[in-house]
Amino acid sequence: MTLLFNIDRARKAMEKQGFDFLVSTTSENVLYTSDICWFNTDVSQKLFPMVTLIPYETDLEPTLIAPKSLCSCTTPDSTWIRDVRHYGEFKFATADKEATLSPTERKYLDIVQGRGTDRFKLLQEVLEQKASRQARIAVDVYDPAFPKEYSWKQAPEILTEVRMIKTDEEIERMMHAFRISEETVNVLLEGLRKNERQSVITRMIEESIASQGGHAVVIDIAMGRSGGMVYAPHPEYRARRGELVKYDCMMTYKFYCSDLSRMISVGLPDSYSRQLFEAMSSVGDRIIEIAKPGIRTSELFSEGMRTARDKLSDFDAQNLGHGLGITFREPPMIELADETLLEPGMIVVVETPHFVVGRFGFNMEDPILITVNGCKRISTLPRELFIA
């Protein structure tokens, strides 16, 4: 199985801070460290808590701790982690004696029939087998029920920093997600040209995403003046000729995110709309032009703001982009307060939001991959004003 987790970077971070183990408990970090693609929501993690334990020493096996109720999708066949252990109780009805069980069913039955315990006791058993009492353990979110015999430190920044640099598998998933998103622009144009209602076009886009193995999260089709209020759905509205449409597609593929925005003019745009589009798109163009390893994200923000205000004196924004991965907004942020140095392997979404209440909303979002020599756009869509 291809490793999703950037384990070498994680071990370097553990070495730097003197940790012997790294424990993950949040939904996104368990997904990231295990590649169990069953869940990625806080609700799921509260209902079916999982834990991963990553040792610094390479001769120790990482461990996944999962509930018995999910043992059919948390086996060594579904994750790169070989040491998978299950906790809790799970009630079931057995087949009659004449039934022939498959190897998978037999393995499932062996797990759920085994001795039950809670996840904290199981974690203690794992640590007793793999760690000395002097072990220092970093955890993303500390729980008072963790074994007291060990030294714990809440250090969420470790996995935050590790996740900023994408592995080849992560980049592949995200590029696939963006291909799916790009196709929805054609679906949107088709719906606008047919003068369909907002709700109908939204359903068309959701069906397109699902047919390609993706999952739609937010489909924002802001038509005309409603776009000036950021998210203000009007299901029965049909775009009128001369209006601008702000389109924002947030979807996932194998739990990795795509966040893509484009502007569409219904019919030919007026001169004001055209000038605004050219001004705003030049901001993103400039950020993409200068993005490279060693540049701070705050520098990207400052240069973007300077470019914007040269063309639009009243332009203001809190940020001009953000990191992307398992979640839609994660470090680094393109904002004045973020001093993160860009590194090869980072994926950042460059965006230029501008909302004119009573007229329309504007945004262009483009993902870029930081490379050794600079950056490259992930999206193949032209950075232009589309005409419907």
C-alpha positions in Angstrom: 0.0 0.0 0.0 1.3 3.5 -0.9 2.2 5.5 2.2 0.1 8.6 2.6 1.9 9.8 5.7 5.1 11.7 5.5 6.7 9.6 8.1 10.3 10.6 7.5 9.4 14.3 8.1 7.5 13.3 11.2 10.5 11.4 12.7 12.8 14.4 12.0 10.4 16.6 13.9 10.2 14.0 16.8 14.0 13.9 16.9 14.3 17.7 16.9 12.0 17.9 19.9 13.2 14.8 21.7 10.0 12.7 21.4 10.0 8.9 21.4 6.4 8.5 20.1 3.8 10.5 18.3 0.1 9.9 19.1 -2.8 11.1 16.9 -6.4 11.3 18.1 -8.2 13.8 15.9 -10.2 12.7 12.9 -7.9 14.3 10.3 -4.6 13.2 12.0 -5.8 9.6 12.4 -6.8 9.6 8.7 -3.5 11.1 7.7 -1.3 8.8 9.7 -3.3 5.6 9.0 -5.0 6.2 5.6 -8.2 4.6 6.9 -10.6 6.2 4.5 -13.8 5.5 6.5 -14.2 8.8 8.2 -12.9 12.4 8.5 -15.3 14.2 10.7 -15.2 15.1 14.4 -18.6 13.4 14.8 -17.3 10.1 13.5 -14.3 10.3 15.8 -16.5 10.9 18.8 -18.7 8.0 17.9 -15.8 5.6 16.9 -12.6 6.9 18.5 -9.3 5.8 16.9 -5.7 6.3 17.9 -2.5 5.9 16.0 0.9 5.6 17.7 4.0 6.3 15.6 7.4 5.4 17.2 10.6 7.3 16.5 12.6 4.1 16.3 12.2 2.4 12.9 12.5 -1.1 14.4 9.2 -0.6 16.3 5.9 -1.1 14.5 3.4 1.7 14.4 0.0 0.9 16.0 -3.6 1.6 15.1 -6.2 1.3 17.8 -9.8 1.1 16.5 -13.2 -0.1 17.8 -14.4 -3.6 17.1 -17.5 -2.2 15.4 -15.2 -1.0 12.6 -12.9 -4.1 12.4 -14.1 -4.9 8.9 -12.5 -1.7 7.6 -9.6 -1.4 10.0 -7.5 -4.4 9.1 -3.9 -4.5 8.0 -5.3 -4.9 4.5 -6.8 -1.4 4.6 -3.9 0.5 6.1 -0.1 0.5 5.9 0.0 -0.1 9.6 0.6 -3.8 10.4 -0.1 -3.7 14.1 -3.9 -3.1 14.3 -5.7 -3.7 17.6 -9.3 -3.5 18.5 -11.1 -2.5 21.6 -14.6 -2.5 23.0 -17.5 -4.9 22.7 -19.7 -5.6 19.6 -22.9 -7.7 19.7 -23.7 -9.9 16.8 -25.7 -12.9 15.7 -23.8 -16.0 14.5 -24.7 -18.0 11.5 -26.1 -21.5 11.9 -23.6 -24.3 12.0 -24.1 -25.3 8.4 -23.0 -21.8 7.1 -19.6 -21.7 5.5 -17.7 -18.5 6.4 -15.2 -16.8 4.1 -11.7 -16.1 5.4 -12.7 -12.4 5.8 -15.8 -13.4 7.8 -13.9 -15.8 9.9 -11.2 -13.1 10.7 -14.0 -10.6 11.5 -15.7 -13.1 13.9 -12.3 -13.8 15.6 -11.9 -10.1 16.3 -15.3 -9.4 17.7 -15.4 -12.5 19.8 -12.1 -11.6 21.5 -11.7 -10.1 24.9 -13.0 -6.5 25.1 -11.3 -3.6 26.8 -11.4 0.2 26.5 -9.1 2.1 24.2 -7.1 3.7 27.1 -6.3 0.3 28.6 -5.4 -1.0 25.1 -3.1 2.0 24.6 -1.5 1.3 27.9 -0.9 -2.4 26.8 0.8 -1.1 23.6 3.0 1.3 25.5 4.0 -1.4 28.0 5.2 -3.5 25.1 6.9 -0.8 23.1 8.0 2.1 25.4 10.1 2.5 28.5 8.7 4.5 31.5 11.1 7.3 30.5 9.5 7.7 27.0 8.4 11.2 26.0 5.2 11.1 24.0 3.8 13.9 21.8 0.0 14.0 21.2 -2.2 16.2 19.1 -4.9 16.5 21.8 -4.1 15.3 25.4 -6.7 13.3 27.3 -6.5 13.0 31.1 -7.4 9.3 30.7 -4.0 8.6 29.0 -1.7 6.3 31.0 -0.1 8.4 33.8 3.1 6.4 33.8 4.4 8.2 30.8 5.5 11.8 30.0 2.9 13.3 27.7 3.1 16.7 25.9 0.3 18.2 23.8 2.1 19.2 20.6 -0.4 19.6 17.7 2.2 21.7 15.8 4.2 18.6 14.9 1.6 17.1 12.6 0.5 20.6 11.4 4.0 21.2 10.1 4.4 17.7 8.8 1.1 17.9 6.8 2.2 21.1 5.1 4.6 19.1 2.9 2.7 16.7 0.7 3.8 13.2 -0.3 3.5 12.0 -3.9 0.3 10.1 -3.0 -1.3 13.2 -1.5 -0.4 15.3 -4.5 -1.8 12.6 -6.8 -5.1 12.6 -4.9 -5.4 16.3 -4.9 -4.6 16.7 -8.6 -7.4 14.1 -9.3 -9.7 16.1 -7.1 -9.0 19.3 -9.1 -9.6 17.5 -12.4 -13.1 16.6 -11.1 -13.6 20.2 -9.9 -12.6 21.6 -13.3 -15.1 19.5 -15.1 -17.9 21.1 -13.0 -17.2 24.4 -14.6 -18.4 23.0 -17.9 -21.5 21.7 -16.1 -22.1 25.1 -14.6 -21.8 26.8 -18.0 -24.2 24.4 -19.5 -26.8 25.1 -16.8 -26.4 28.9 -17.1 -26.8 28.7 -20.9 -30.0 26.7 -20.4 -31.2 29.4 -17.9 -31.7 26.7 -15.2 -32.5 27.6 -11.6 -29.6 27.7 -9.1 -30.9 24.6 -7.3 -31.0 22.6 -10.6 -27.4 23.6 -11.5 -26.2 22.7 -8.0 -27.7 19.2 -8.4 -26.1 18.8 -11.8 -22.7 19.6 -10.4 -23.2 17.3 -7.4 -24.1 14.5 -9.7 -21.1 15.2 -11.9 -18.8 15.0 -8.9 -20.3 11.8 -7.5 -20.1 10.1 -10.9 -16.3 10.6 -10.8 -15.8 9.3 -7.3 -15.8 12.6 -5.5 -17.9 14.1 -2.7 -19.4 17.6 -3.0 -19.1 19.6 0.3 -20.0 23.2 -0.7 -21.3 24.2 -4.1 -21.7 28.0 -4.0 -23.2 29.5 -7.2 -23.7 33.2 -6.3 -25.7 34.9 -9.0 -25.7 38.6 -9.5 -26.0 40.8 -6.4 -26.4 37.9 -4.0 -22.7 37.2 -4.4 -21.9 40.4 -2.5 -23.1 38.7 0.7 -20.6 35.8 0.4 -22.9 32.7 0.9 -26.5 33.7 0.2 -28.2 30.8 -1.7 -31.3 31.5 -3.7 -32.5 28.1 -5.0 -35.1 29.4 -7.4 -33.1 32.2 -8.9 -32.1 32.2 -12.6 -29.1 34.3 -13.6 -30.0 37.3 -15.8 -28.1 38.5 -18.8 -25.3 40.9 -17.8 -24.9 39.5 -14.3 -21.7 38.0 -12.9 -21.7 34.6 -11.3 -19.2 33.7 -8.6 -18.6 30.0 -8.5 -16.9 28.2 -5.6 -16.5 24.4 -5.6 -15.4 22.7 -2.5 -15.2 18.9 -2.8 -13.1 15.9 -1.8 -11.6 12.8 -3.5 -10.4 10.0 -1.2 -10.8 12.6 1.6 -8.4 15.1 0.0 -9.7 18.6 -0.8 -10.2 20.7 -3.9 -11.1 24.3 -3.5 -11.6 26.1 -6.8 -13.3 29.4 -7.7 -14.1 31.0 -11.1 -16.1 34.0 -12.4 -18.7 33.7 -15.2 -20.4 36.5 -17.0 -23.9 35.7 -18.3 -23.6 37.3 -21.8 -20.8 39.8 -22.5 -19.6 41.7 -19.4 -19.9 45.5 -19.1 -16.7 47.6 -18.9 -16.7 47.8 -15.1 -17.0 44.0 -14.7 -14.2 43.5 -17.2 -11.9 46.0 -15.5 -12.5 44.6 -12.0 -11.8 41.1 -13.3 -8.5 42.2 -14.8 -7.5 44.0 -11.7 -8.3 41.1 -9.4 -6.9 38.4 -11.6 -3.6 40.3 -11.7 -3.3 40.0 -7.9 -3.3 36.2 -8.2 -1.0 36.3 -11.2 1.5 38.3 -9.2 1.5 35.9 -6.2 1.9 32.9 -8.5 4.8 34.7 -10.3 6.8 35.2 -7.1 5.9 32.1 -5.1 9.0 29.9 -4.6 10.9 28.2 -1.8 12.3 30.6 0.8 9.6 33.2 0.3 7.4 33.9 3.4 3.7 33.7 3.0 3.5 37.1 4.6 5.5 38.4 1.7 3.1 36.9 -0.8 0.3 38.7 1.0 2.0 42.1 1.1 2.9 41.9 -2.6 -0.6 40.8 -3.5 -2.1 43.7 -1.5 0.2 46.2 -3.1 -0.8 44.9 -6.6 -4.5 45.1 -5.7 -4.4 48.6 -4.3 -2.4 49.9 -7.3 -5.5 49.0 -9.3 -8.3 49.2 -6.8 -7.7 51.7 -3.9 -10.5 50.4 -1.7 -9.5 46.7 -1.9 -9.1 45.0 1.5 -8.6 41.4 2.5 -7.6 39.4 5.6 -5.8 36.8 3.5 -5.1 36.0 -0.1 -4.9 32.2 0.2 -4.4 29.2 2.4 -3.0 25.7 2.6 -5.0 22.7 1.5 -5.0 19.0 2.2 -7.3 16.8 4.3 -9.1 20.0 5.4 -10.1 23.0 3.2 -8.2 25.6 5.2 -4.9 24.6 6.9 -1.5 26.2 7.3 0.3 27.9 5.7 -2.0 31.0 5.4 -1.2 33.8 2.9 -1.7 36.6 5.4 0.3 39.3 7.1 0.7 37.4 10.4 1.9 34.1 8.9 5.7 34.0 8.5 5.9 30.4 7.1 8.7 29.9 4.6 7.5 28.1 1.5 9.0 24.7 0.9 8.9 22.3 -2.1 5.9 20.0 -1.7 3.5 22.6 -0.2 0.1 23.1 -1.9 -1.4 26.5 -1.5 -4.6 28.0 -2.9 -4.1 31.5 -4.1 -7.4 33.5 -3.9 -8.5 37.1 -4.4 -11.9 37.7 -2.7 -13.7 41.0 -3.2 -17.4 41.5 -2.3 -19.4 44.5 -3.4 -22.7 44.4 -1.4 -25.6 45.3 -3.6 -23.8 44.4 -6.8 -21.8 41.1 -6.9 -19.1 39.0 -5.3 -15.7 38.2 -6.8 -13.3 35.4 -6.2 -10.6 33.5 -8.1 -9.0 30.5 -6.5 -6.1 28.6 -8.0 -4.0 25.9 -6.3 -0.2 26.0 -6.8 2.4 23.3 -5.9 5.7 24.7 -4.6 8.6 23.2 -6.6 12.3 23.3 -6.2 12.7 26.2 -8.6 9.4 28.0 -8.0 5.8 26.9 -8.3 3.4 25.4 -10.8 -0.4 25.7 -11.2 -2.2 22.5 -10.5 -5.4 23.6 -12.2 -5.5 23.4 -16.0 -8.4 25.9 -16.2 -7.5 29.2 -17.8 -7.5 32.2 -15.4 -10.1 34.1 -17.5 -13.6 35.4 -17.2 -15.8 32.7 -18.6 -18.8 33.6 -20.8 -22.1 31.7 -20.5 
